[in-house]
Amino acid sequence: MAMGTGESVGRLSCHFCASYDVERLYLASVHLDSCACRGCGARWDEDPATGEYCGRSGKESGVTPRP
C-alpha cells in the first residue's frame, strides 16, 4: 500500500499493543482524540493531526467515554 497521505505506518494503531481496533472520540473543545483499544483495554489521548501521544486515561476519566 502506498503512503501518499503523509501518515506514518501505525499512526491509527494502539500505542500499547499495535492493534487497529481502536475507538476514537474527537473532542473539539480541547482538540484531542480520546482513544480506547478494544484489544488490550488501554485508554489514551492523542493529537488528532499528528497522532502524538498526550497521556494515558484511566477508566474514571471524563475525557474517555465509559462503556
Backbone as CSV, one residue per row, in Angstrom:
resi,resn,N_x,N_y,N_z,CA_x,CA_y,CA_z,C_x,C_y,C_z
1,MET,0.837,-1.175,0.000,0.000,0.000,0.000,0.884,1.241,0.000
2,ALA,0.611,2.169,-0.852,1.389,3.411,-0.941,0.956,4.392,0.137
3,MET,1.912,5.038,0.728,1.628,6.019,1.773,1.658,7.417,1.169
4,GLY,0.576,7.834,0.541,0.530,9.129,-0.117,-0.066,10.232,0.723
5,THR,-0.581,9.904,1.914,-1.258,10.903,2.733,-0.350,11.553,3.758
6,GLY,0.872,11.087,3.869,1.787,11.652,4.854,1.672,10.998,6.223
7,GLU,0.776,10.029,6.381,0.642,9.347,7.661,1.728,8.290,7.789
8,SER,2.264,8.152,8.993,3.275,7.130,9.213,2.584,5.789,9.436
9,VAL,3.307,4.723,9.221,2.765,3.392,9.442,2.440,3.251,10.924
10,GLY,1.254,2.749,11.233,0.861,2.559,12.623,0.241,3.786,13.257
11,ARG,0.052,4.832,12.532,-0.496,6.086,13.064,-1.843,5.893,13.754
12,LEU,-2.672,4.991,13.257,-4.007,4.786,13.817,-4.084,3.598,14.767
13,SER,-2.945,3.013,15.085,-2.941,1.824,15.935,-2.796,2.185,17.410
14,CYS,-3.036,1.182,18.256,-2.874,1.328,19.700,-1.395,1.546,20.028
15,HIS,-1.107,2.489,20.919,0.270,2.779,21.320,0.856,1.671,22.193
16,PHE,0.009,0.770,22.699,0.464,-0.236,23.654,0.539,-1.651,23.077
17,CYS,-0.391,-2.006,22.156,-0.376,-3.377,21.620,-0.364,-3.420,20.092
18,ALA,-0.391,-2.269,19.432,-0.334,-2.133,17.973,-1.595,-2.611,17.251
19,SER,-2.679,-2.867,17.974,-3.950,-3.254,17.363,-4.575,-2.043,16.661
20,TYR,-5.299,-2.317,15.589,-6.017,-1.238,14.895,-7.492,-1.186,15.327
21,ASP,-7.863,-1.960,16.325,-9.235,-1.986,16.834,-9.372,-0.930,17.935
22,VAL,-9.335,0.343,17.517,-9.300,1.469,18.446,-10.530,2.349,18.257
23,GLU,-11.231,2.619,19.356,-12.348,3.563,19.339,-11.766,4.960,19.523
24,ARG,-12.268,5.924,18.751,-11.780,7.300,18.845,-12.941,8.256,18.989
25,LEU,-12.777,9.239,19.862,-13.771,10.283,20.049,-13.047,11.618,19.965
26,TYR,-13.377,12.419,18.944,-12.733,13.728,18.785,-13.418,14.724,19.701
27,LEU,-12.640,15.403,20.519,-13.146,16.424,21.432,-12.671,17.782,20.944
28,ALA,-13.546,18.484,20.238,-13.176,19.746,19.609,-12.793,20.813,20.624
29,SER,-13.437,20.834,21.782,-13.171,21.878,22.766,-11.739,21.854,23.293
30,VAL,-11.116,20.667,23.304,-9.728,20.548,23.769,-8.788,20.075,22.665
31,HIS,-9.313,19.897,21.444,-8.558,19.461,20.270,-7.740,18.203,20.567
32,LEU,-8.449,17.138,20.998,-7.832,15.853,21.309,-8.673,14.720,20.751
33,ASP,-8.015,13.615,20.425,-8.710,12.359,20.174,-8.589,11.555,21.462
34,SER,-9.716,11.186,22.033,-9.728,10.316,23.190,-9.889,8.897,22.659
35,CYS,-8.948,8.017,22.987,-8.885,6.701,22.363,-8.988,5.584,23.399
36,ALA,-9.582,4.471,22.978,-9.670,3.270,23.807,-9.468,2.063,22.900
37,CYS,-8.542,1.196,23.262,-8.239,-0.001,22.475,-9.156,-1.143,22.908
38,ARG,-9.840,-1.733,21.958,-10.702,-2.877,22.251,-9.876,-4.138,22.478
39,GLY,-8.649,-4.160,21.959,-7.792,-5.333,22.084,-7.209,-5.514,23.477
40,CYS,-6.549,-4.465,23.996,-5.877,-4.592,25.291,-6.517,-3.772,26.401
41,GLY,-7.487,-2.906,26.042,-8.180,-2.117,27.057,-7.498,-0.813,27.431
42,ALA,-6.377,-0.496,26.798,-5.667,0.753,27.111,-6.497,1.965,26.682
43,ARG,-6.337,3.064,27.397,-7.013,4.319,27.078,-5.978,5.430,27.074
44,TRP,-6.058,6.319,26.090,-5.105,7.407,25.996,-5.701,8.545,25.186
45,ASP,-5.045,9.696,25.254,-5.418,10.864,24.465,-4.273,11.164,23.511
46,GLU,-4.614,11.635,22.307,-3.577,11.979,21.342,-4.005,13.160,20.492
47,ASP,-3.012,13.818,19.901,-3.258,14.930,18.997,-3.885,14.370,17.724
48,PRO,-5.041,14.892,17.297,-5.714,14.329,16.130,-4.984,14.564,14.811
49,ALA,-4.156,15.578,14.726,-3.441,15.873,13.477,-2.171,15.047,13.331
50,THR,-1.427,14.881,14.422,-0.129,14.217,14.344,-0.118,12.808,14.915
51,GLY,-1.091,12.472,15.765,-1.100,11.181,16.438,-0.175,11.150,17.637
52,GLU,0.371,12.306,18.014,1.286,12.373,19.159,0.554,11.996,20.438
53,TYR,1.144,11.107,21.208,0.605,10.633,22.480,0.581,11.791,23.478
54,CYS,-0.573,12.026,24.096,-0.716,13.151,25.032,-1.007,12.709,26.456
55,GLY,-0.965,11.427,26.729,-1.183,10.944,28.086,-2.121,9.768,28.126
56,ARG,-2.111,9.094,29.240,-2.938,7.901,29.418,-4.139,8.242,30.274
57,SER,-5.289,7.747,29.888,-6.527,7.984,30.626,-6.897,6.767,31.451
58,GLY,-7.473,7.012,32.585,-7.999,5.930,33.399,-9.467,5.715,33.087
59,LYS,-10.042,4.649,33.623,-11.457,4.370,33.369,-12.350,5.451,33.943
60,GLU,-11.877,6.150,34.961,-12.672,7.191,35.602,-12.516,8.551,34.906
61,SER,-11.739,8.602,33.834,-11.504,9.846,33.112,-12.787,10.398,32.533
62,GLY,-12.944,11.702,32.598,-14.096,12.357,31.991,-13.913,12.547,30.506
63,VAL,-12.688,12.364,30.010,-12.397,12.565,28.588,-12.702,11.299,27.790
64,THR,-12.377,10.130,28.329,-12.593,8.869,27.619,-14.017,8.383,27.869
65,PRO,-14.755,7.997,26.818,-16.130,7.523,27.009,-16.178,6.252,27.833
66,ARG,-17.183,6.146,28.656,-17.359,4.955,29.507,-18.238,3.952,28.784
67,PRO,-17.979,2.644,29.019,-18.797,1.610,28.349,-20.235,1.614,28.850
